[in-house]
Amino acid sequence: MSKRIIIAGGGTGGHIFPAIAIANALTKKDPSIEILFVGAKGKMEMEKVPQAGYRIEGIDISGFNRSSLIKNIGLPFKLIKSFSQVRRILNRFKPDAVVGVGGYSSFPVLRAAQSRRIPTFIHESNSFGGKSNKMLSRKAVRVFTGTAGMEKFFPAEKIMVTGNPVRVAIAQSALSQAEGLKFFSLPAGKKTVLIIGGSQGALSINQAIDGGLAPLAEAGLQLIWQTGKSFAAKAKEHAASYSSVWVNEFITQMEYAYAAADLVVSRSGAMSVAEICVARKPVLFVPFPFAAEDHQTVNAMQLVNQGAAMIMPDKDAATHLVQEIISLAGDEKKMAELKKNISPLAITNADEVVAAEIMKHI
């Protein structure tokens, strides 16, 4: 009889894309495996998972809203409702294992599975253990981590350092820079800067680039700029007069963007860091300052301390980011050094390692 696995979590690309990579690795190992995703209704997993060819069921769950306490009034009711929805999903699907990748929806699914003694696995992509994952780790079979040194968050005997699963299209890309540039209708012969603020976009980065289009163009740079949904219209309007700027809210085929880029400017969510290591690109990180426990700064500093990346505080982006991009793009020696130091940090088979370990226990 074929095995059945639930993969729970989402909310951002940093949770969804590794989850899809794990699903792909599992089905490659055993094509008869049935996989069901469980996500939060209204979140991006409800769109991205079906696009990847998998079935997903949504539950009514949301996180604690730190900025508006009144919005948390319905939270206990949502949590109770989500647990009853999860019970029905477990009764119907009867999984042999449940994998949590982080995000609101992973907690009720893994908690319910653990109460039924269904084997559970956790993937923690960040270099800081999330609260839900810390609580769930005690009863998990294995906690897969993106980085070493996670014993302060999880039971040491359960940790398996695997790195973060990167999409196969990026991990195994053999695209040339010419192919990447052609995909974005940009000419060869100009330095190309890829600007990514995570799947949601990054306001401080977007505002800095928006205000610096003229000096960037004057410096002979061309841009591939992913803005996120909320900034896209404004960015497209302002960039319309610059033939050297490709702009859109989301880049679906990131392998072309990495192939085209000479230099990357990015937030430092765990998955962005993992992808940039695999793409082996010089990078300037602008960590999101309000991430839980400031984990994006921790993620970035792991590379900065090895001479494999540069970092700029979010508060300095408005005044210094554009000049720093121009300066770095013109410094061939620095770019070569960053590229040399980031290359050994690439992990391209994390998805296969995670899938193999899950299969051992079901």
N, C-alpha and C positions, 0 to 999 in steps of 0.2 A: 504494500500500500504506500502511496506517495506521502512524503512528509509535508507538513503544513507549518508555515512560519509567519508570524505577525511582526511587522516592523512598525514601531510607533514613534511619533515625534514629528518635528517640523518647525514651522514658524518663519524660518529664514533659509536662504540658500545654503548657509553653513551647516544646517542640519539635514536638509533635503537631499542635496547632491551626494554626500557620503552614504546616505541611506540607500539611494538608488544604486550607487556603486557596489554596495554590499549585496543588494538584491541581485544585481547582474552576475556577481561572482558566485552566489549560491546557485542560481539557475544554470550557470555554466558548468558547475561541478555536478549537478544533478538536474537535468532538464524536466524531470517529473515533479519537482518541488512546486508546491502551491504557495504563493506569497500574497498576503493581504496587508496593505498599509492602513494604519489608523492615524488620522490627523485631526486638527482643529478646524471646525467649520469656518469658512471665510478666510482662511490663511492660504499662503501661496502653494502649499503642498497639494491642495485640492485641484490645482491646475497643472502643476509640474509633474506629479506622479502619473496621472493618466497619459500625459504626453510621452512619458518614458515607457508606456505599455503595461502599467500595473494597475490593479484595482485598489481603490481606496474608499474607506468609510469614514465619514466625519462625525466627530462628537462635539457636544456643546461645552467648550472649556475655554477659559481665557486666563491670563496671568494677572498677578497683583499689579494694579496701576499706582505707581509711586507718585505720579504728578497730580492725580485727582482722586482723593480718598473716597469721595461720594460715588465714584464709578465702581467701587468694590462692593457695594451693598449687595448686589446679586450674586457675588462670587460663591458663597456657601451653597446656594441653590443650584448653581451651574455645576459645582463639584459633585453634589448628590446626583444630579441628573446624568452627568458624565459616567459615574460609576454604574448606574443602572444600564446605560447604553453599552458600556464595556462588557458587563455581564452577559447581555444578549449576544454581543459579537462573539465572545468566548464560547458560549453555549452552541452557537451556530457553526462557527468555523473549526472549533476544537483543535487549537494549535499544538504542535509538539514543542515549540519554543517561541519566546517573545524577545525581540531585540529592541532596546530603547536607544534612540539617537539624540535625545535632548529636545527641549521644547515642551510647551504646556501639556500636550496630549500624551507624552510618554509616561507621566507619573501615574494616572489612574489605570492605564493598561498594564504596566509592570506590577503595580501594587496588587491588582486583582489577580494577575497570573501567579504571583508569588503566593498569594493566599490559597491557591489551588495546587501548589507545588509543581507548576509548569516551569521548566528551566528558563531562566531569564538571563539576558546578556545586556551589558551597557557599553555604549561607545561614548567616551568623553573626549571631544575634539580639542577643547581648550586646555591651557596650561594651568587652569584654576578649576577645581571641581565644583560643579553646580550643587545647590542645596538638595534638590530632588535626587540627583544621582548619588549624593553622599548617603541619603536615607535608604535608597534602594540597593546600594552596593552590598550591604550586609548579607542579603539573601540571594544575591546574584551568583551565577556560576562563574562568570568571568567579567572583569572590567577592562575593556580595551582602551588604551590611552594614546593620544597623539604624541605625547612627550614623556620623557623619563621624570623621575622625582615626584610622583603623584602619591607617594605613601602617606603624606600628611592628610590626604583627603579620603583615601580608600584603603581597605584591608590589603596589606602588602601581598598576601598569598593569592589574592584574586586578580591582581593587576597583570596585564600582558601589554607591553609596549609594542604597538603595531605601526604607529604613525597614523596619519589621516587618509582615508580612502579618497583618492582623486579620480574624477571621471576618466574613463578609459580613453575617450577622445583626446584628452589633454595629456594623460600619462604616456600614451603610445603615439603621440603626434609625430609625424615625419614631414610636416608642412614646411615649406621654405618661406623666407620672409616675403619673397615676391608673390607667392600664392596668398599669403595673409593680406598684403597690401591690396592685391587685386580684388579680394573679397569685399573690402571696404571702399573700393574705387579710389584709392589713394596712389599717387605716383611713387616710384622708387627714387632713391637719391636724396631723400630728406629724412632727418631724424624723426622717429615716430614715438610719441608718448601715449601710453595707454593709461586712462584715468578711470579707476573703478572705486566706487564707494560702497561696495557690498550690494546685495540684491535689492536693498531698500533705497540706495543712494546715500550720499553724505552731504549735508547742507554746507558745512564749512568749506569742504573741497570744491563743491559746485559753485559757491559764491566767489571763491578765489579765482577759479578758472574763468568764470563768467566775466569777472572784472579784468582779467588779464589776457583776453583773447588777442588784443592788438600787440602787446609786447612779445607774446609767444610766437605770433606769426612773423613779427619783425626779426625774431631770433632764428627764423628759418625752420621752426618746428611744426610738425603736423600732429593732430590729435585724434585719437579714438576715445570718445568720451561717453561712458555709461552714466546716466544721471539719476536713475531711479524714476518712479512714476511722477512724483510731485513737482520735480524741477524741469521735466522734459520739454514742456511747451515753451517756457521762458528761454531755455538753452537753445532750442532749435531756432527761435526767432532771432536771438542775438548772434548765432553762429551762421545764419543764412548768407551773410556777405563774405564769409571766409571759405574758400574752396579747400583749404587745408584742414578743415575740421569735419569729422564724421561724428554725429551725435544721435543718441537714441536712449530710451529709458532702460533698455535691457539688451544685453548681447547674448543671444541664444547659443551661438557656437564660439565659445571662448577660445577654443584651440586656434582659430584664425586670428583672434585678437593678440594672443601671446606670440604667435608666429610673426605677426607684423611689427610688434613693439621692439624698440631699442631700450626703452626705459618704462617702468611702471610706477604710478602713484596710486596708493591704495590704503584703505582701512586695513587693520590687521586682525580681522577675525581669523579663527584657526584655519578655515578652509582656504581663504585667500592666501594665507601664508604658505600652506601646503602646496597649492597650485603654482604659486610664483617660484617656489623651490624647484618643483618639477620642470617648470618652464625655463628655469635657470636665467632669470632676468635681473638686471640691476633694479633695485626698488627703493623708493622713498615712502616709508609708512607714516600715515597720519592717524594714530589710534583714536577710536571713538572714546571720548573721556568718560562717558556715563555707562559704559559696559560694567556688568556686575564685577565688583572687586577690582575694577580697572584691568580686567584680564587682557584686553587688547594691547595695552602697553607691555604687559608681561610677555605676551606672544611675540611682539616686535623685538623686545630687548634680547630675547634668546638668539636672534639673528644678529642684531647690532653688536652684541658682545663677542661675536665670532667674526666681525668685520664683513658680514654678509648682507648688510642692509643699512639704510640710513633712516633716521626718525625725526619727525617734527611734531611738537605738541600742537594739539588742535587749536589752542588759543592763538598760536602764531601764524596759522594758515592764511588769514586775511591779509596780513602785512608782508609775509615772507615766502609763501609757498611758490608763487610764480617765479620769483627771482632765483629760488633754490633749484627749481626745475631747469631753468635756463643755464644756471651755473653748472649743474651736474651733467646736463646733456652736452656741454662743451668741454667736459673734462674726461678725455678718452682714457687716461690712466686710472682714474677713480672708477669709471664704469667697468673697465677690464678687471680691476681688483675685486669689485663687488660680485661680478659674474663668476670669477674663479672661486671665491669663498662660499657662494651660495650653492654651487653645483654639487658638492658632496652631501648636502643636506636633503637632497631629493629622495623621496621614498615612493616608489612606483607600484608596489605590490601589496599595499596595506589591505585592500579589499579581499585579495585571495587569502591572506593570512587569517583575517577575521572569519571569512567563510569556512575555511578548513577547521578552525577551532570550534565553531558552532556545530558543524557536522559531526565532530567527535562525540558530542554530548547528546545527540538526539537519535 
